[in-house]
Amino acid sequence: MFRTLSTVKNNVKFAFLSIVGRYQQTSAVRYHYYSRLLVGKLEPFSNVRLNSSISTFEYQKLEPPTAKITSADLDDEAGMVNVTLSNNETRQYPYVWLYDNCQCDVCRNHTFSIRASCFTTLNVDVKPQHVQKMDEGLEVSWGDGHSFLFPEKWIVSHTFPATVSNEVLPWREVVEYWGNEMQNRVPTFKYRSLIESNQALNQWLEAIKVHGIALIPDAGSDIENLEKLAMRVGYPVPSNFGHSFEVPHFREPSDEPHEAAALPLHTDLAFERVPEIVMLHMVRQAGGGGSNEFVDGFNAASQLREQDPEAFHILTTTNVMSTYLVSENPSFYRSFCPVISVDDDNQIVTVRFSNHTRDPELPLPADKVKAFYKALKKFHELLSHPKNSEKIS
């Protein structure tokens, strides 16, 4: 998801940056970065559950259960296993759901953490023959001859909402909006710890999930260090720039017109697919000056919705074309998406703001164009407001 925007001047002072949905770029610093990273390679973690969506994985810790299973019985009329917990809570687990999520070696491919069973063989009217509360969890025996002992923490960590709702999605529960209060408070991690410690790696991923930004100031100058960290998490996916991309330092600090230049606030790759994580590695620092500014696009979008609902509506319903031409290849990239994307519950899920790749074409009648520009200008003013920005120099 695109979330945070950045602007950069020359001479970035930190050594490594990991950010969700955006990256920095400057002519004065040499970067080696991955434009997109699917977060999902977490087999070493016994306390992490992967929640997959179309192209990304979200993480939810499986904390030790606060309640224990005290009893369980079958309710054939409802098609449910009734489970009572030590806190007197009663839960229902549908027969078909338990069968579909059986974790035995026949039903589950544990190497890839995926189902091994075929949906064509699933009997939606399946009934267990027996259910029993065991010390380790809940044992369910089926009529086709196999049974499985569901671990207690697995059962307790799964529940069903009383009504249909997407609010149970774990990323909704932990994402925190931020402004300039994040100044000097960006989560920071040690490179070696992330390489050697699963616990540190998990904490880093949690920080990115919550805040959308994290720093690693001691990654060194070896460009292979970035790939080592990337492969600890998942597999980098190439962008139009390729598997990775280097921005070399080719201007001298004395070149004052360029020394003062900066990229404006933007999310990157607005003209292509949305990156989940963008990683940047500063290999060599420029000779002087420079600062970096970051803004939480979700925070600014939330403020826009509160202050100017009509502007928010325009930016969530108007598809904006972004284009990018690579003359060296040659190749041409184009996307057609709103500046702010929301889901079915009107929750903000993506921000795409890239003034330099925005195409002149607009799918609007001429008399609606000025209102669009006013809405975009209002959003930019919120993005640029000092209360919403965090600077790193």
N, C-alpha and C positions, 0 to 999 in steps of 0.2 A: 504494500500500500504506500502511495505517496503521502507524506505527512509534513516533513519539515523542509523549509526553503533555506538556501544559503546564498551569501554573497562573499566574495573573497578579494582581498588586495594582495599585493606581493609580500613574500617573506612570512609564510606560515610558521608559527613557532612550535607547533606540536608535531610529533613524529608519526602518529598513526590515528586514523579516525575511522570509526565504523558507524554508519548512519543508515536509517531506513528510508529508502525512497528518494534519495538525493545525493549529490556529490559536489565537491568543490573542484575548481579548476583555475589555474593561474599560469601566466607565462613565465613566472619567475621561480617556480618550484617544480621539480620533477616528481610526478606521481606514478604509481603503478596501482591500478585499481581493478576490481571486478564490478561490472555494471549490474549484475543480478546474481543473487544467491538464493537457492531454494533451501530453506532451513529445515532439515529433517533427519540428518544422520546422527541419531542419538541412542544407538544400541547399547552403549556402555551405561546409560542411566537407568537404574532400576526404579527411580522415583519420578519418572517423567512419562506422561502420556502424550502421544502425538495426536492432534486433532486436525485432520486433513480437510482442506477445501480444494477448490479447483487447481490452484497452482502454488499454494503455500501451506506450511504447517504452523499451527499454533501450539504452544506448550502450556500444559497445566500440570502442576506438581500433584502427585498422589501422596498427600500427607498421611501420616499414620491415622487410622480411623479414630475419631473421638468417641464413637459408640461401637458396641459389639453386637453381633447377632445372638439373640437369646432363643429364638424359635422360628420355625418355618413350617408351612403346611400348604397343601394343594387346594386350589379353588377351581374345579373343572368347569363350573357354570360360568365364571368370569374369565377362565383361561389364564389365571394368574397364580404365581407363587406368592403367598402372603408371608412377609418377613417382619418380625418384631425385633426392634433394637433395644439395647440396654437403657436408652433414654426414653423408653416408652413410645417411640415413634414407630408407626406401622407403615410399611411400604408394600407396593405391589410391583411384581416383575412379570411381564407377559411371557407365557410359555414360548411363543414363537421368537421373541427377542432373545431369550436365554439360549434357545437352540441355535439361532442364527449367530450368536456370539460365543458359542462354545470354544474354549481355548485349548482343547485337546490337540494332540499331534496330528490327528486325522483331519480335523476341521480348520487347523491354523498352520500357516507357514511361519514358523518362528524366526527363520532367518531374515525375512523381509517384513515381519509383523503385518501380514495380510491374511485374508481368508484363503483357505485352500479348498473350501467346499464350493460347489457349483449351485447357482441360484435356481437352476431348472429342477433340481432335486429337492428343493425346500418345500416341505409340507406346512402350509400356514396354519393347519388345524392340528399340528403336532401336540401331543400330550406326554408329559413325563410320567413314568410309572411310580417314581418314588423321589422324595426330597428329604434330606436329613441335614440338620445342623451339626457340623463337626467342629473340633477345636480349631482347625485351620481355616474353616469357611463353610461354604454351602455346597453339598454334594447333590447333584441332580442326575438321576438315571432315566434313560429314554427307552422307548419301546423297540428301537432298532438295535439294541444290544450294547450301546456304549454309554458311558457315564463320565462326568467330569466334576472335579472338586474346584469350584470357583473360590479363589482366595478371598478371605474376609474383607481385606482393604479394597479389593476390586469391586465387590458387591456394594459396600458402603459408599464408595466414591461415585457410584452411578445411581442416579435417581431420575425421576420424570417430573416435569413441572405440572402444576395443577391445571394450567391452561396453556394453549399453544403460544409460545413466546421464544424470541431469539435472544432474550436477555441472559440466558444461561451461557452464551458463548464466553469462553474464558478471557479473550482479549478485551471484551467489553468491561469486564470487572476490574482490570488492572491498568488500562491506559489512563495516563494522567496528563492533562494539558498543562503547559507551562509558558511563562513569559520571562521577563528579566530577573525574576527571582531565582532562575537557574544559573545566574552569573556566578562563576567560581564554584558551582556545585554539580557540574557535569560528571556523571559516574565515570570513574577512572579505574583501569585494571592493568595488571602487570602481564606482559607478553608471555614470559616463561610459565607463569601460573596457568594461563589459558591453554598453553600447549601441554602441560603436564598434569593438570588437575581437572577432573570432570566436574567437581563441585564449583570451581572458579569459572569454568566454561558455562555452566548452567546459570550462575549468577550474572554473567555477562549477557547471556541471551535474555534473561529476565529483565535486565536493565534496558536493553534495546526495545524489548516489548513494551515496557512501561513508558519510557521517556523518548524513545526513538533516536537516541544519540548516546555514544559512549566513546571515551578516549583511551588510547593505549600509547603512552608517551615513550615507551622504551623498546620499540619494535626493531630498532637498529636500521642499518642501511642496506642490508641484503634483501634484494627484491623477492627472493624466494620465501622470505618470512611471511609475506602476505598469503601466498598460496598455501603454506603449511597451516596457517590459522583457518583459512577458508575451508580446507579439506577436513578440518576437525568438526565442521558444522554440516557441510553439505557439498554439493557439486556446482561450481560456477557455471552459469549459462551465458553464452556469448551475446553481446549486443551488436548493433551496427558497427561499433568500433572494434569488434573482435572479442577474443577470449579475455584479453586485458588491454589496457591502453596506457601509454606513457605520455605525459606532458613534460617535455624537457625544459630545463632552464637555458634560455638562449638569449636573454637580454641582460645587459649589465645594469647594476644598480644606478649608474650615472645617467642612464637613459630616463630622464625625469618624466617626459610625457607618458611613457608606459609604466613607470614606477608608481604613478598615482592612479593608474587605471584599475578598475575593479569590475567583476561581473555583477550585474544586479541580482537581487533576490530571485531565485528560481528553483523549481524542481526540475530535475534532469530527465531526459528521455521521454518528454511529454509527447513526442512524435512516434514513440514506439511502445512496446509493452511496459507495463508497470514493474519496476524492480522491487523485490522484497527487501533486500539489504544491499547497500552499496558500500564498498570498502575502499578506503584510500590510504596510501602509504607514502609519506613524504620521505624521499630517499636523500635529497640534498637540499639544504636550506639556502635561500637567497641572501644577498649581502646586507639588506637593511630595510626597515619599515614594514608596514603591512598589518592587516587585521582581518578577522573573519567574523561574519555575522550569521547567526542562525535564528530561525523563527519557526515556531510550531504552527504549521498551516491549519491543523485541526482547531487549535485555540482561536486563531483569527477567524476561521469560518464559523465557529460557535458564537463569537462576538457579533459577527455580521448577521447571523440569524436572529439574535436578540435585538440588535439595534436597528436593523433594516430588513424585515422579513421579505419584502418585495425584491430587494436586491439579491437576497439569498435564493429566492425562488428562481430568479432569472439565471443565476449562475449554476443552478442545479438542473435546469431544464433546457439550457441552450448548449448545443454541441459546438465546440470550438475546434477548428481544424488547426493542427500543428504539422509543420513540414520541415524536412531537413534533407539537403542535397549534399551528397559526398561526391565531389568531382573526381577524386583520385580513382575510385572503383570502376566506373561511376555507379551510384545507386541513389535511390530516392525513397524517403520514408514519409509516411503520412498517417495521422490518427485523427479521429473525429469523436471527441469526448467532452463532457462538461468540465468546467473549471473545478467545481466541487461535486463529488459524487456521493450519494446517500443510498442506503439500502432500503428494503421494504418497510423498515421501522423508522425511516427518516434519520437514521444515525449516520454521521459523517464517516466515510470509509476511505476516501481518496481526495487529495488536492493536487491538481495539475495547474501550475502557474509558470509559464515560460514565455515572457514577452518577446524574446528574440526569435522564437520559433513559431509564434502565432501567425497564421496565414490570413491574408485579407478577406478570404471568403467567409461569409456568415450566412447561416440558413434562416435569415430573418427578413421580414418585410422592411422596406426602407424606413418606415415611420417607427420601427421598434429598435433600430440600431443605436440611437442615442441613449436610450434607457439601458441597453446592454453596457455601453461604455461607462455610464454613470455607476452601474453596479460593480463593474470591474475596477473602476477607480476607487470606489469606496473600500473594496476588499484590499486593494493595494495600500491604501492609507492605513488600514488596520495592520497589515503585514509589516509596514514600515514604521509603525509607532514604536518609540523607544521602550514603552512598557512591555512590548511583546518580543523584544529581541534579546539575544544573548551574544556577547562578543568574546572572541578568543583571539589573543594576539601573542 
